[in-house]
Amino acid sequence: METVVDRGALFSPARFVLVLFAAFSVSVLDLYVVHLLGVETIAELLTRTVLYTVGLYVGLTIVARR
């Protein structure tokens, strides 16, 4: 018997790219325009981008699985 695994909603490269772009855009916007979150260096920019990307990706994955 063949088992079908539905991995479409759990692992999505398109979702990852979208979330990475959104997180990077928010971080860059804060770095150059808003200065609300305190992003001042490239290291902070990359750190916040990674944190936001992981958080948004996990959140959207949970929503997609429901």
Phi, psi and omega in degrees: 000139181267138178255128178261126180252122178270096180255005184298317183277337184276312181247108183228108177297326179295319178296318180298315180295318178298314181292320178298315178297316180296315181295318179294320179298316179296318180294317179292320177300318179292322181296317188260337188240301194276315184058035181275320185269353178084026177280117184235336182239167179294324178298317177294322178300313181292320179297313179295323178298316179296314180297314179295321180297312180297314181297313179294321181296315179296316179298314179292328177293319177298316179295321182291331181282345181276000000 
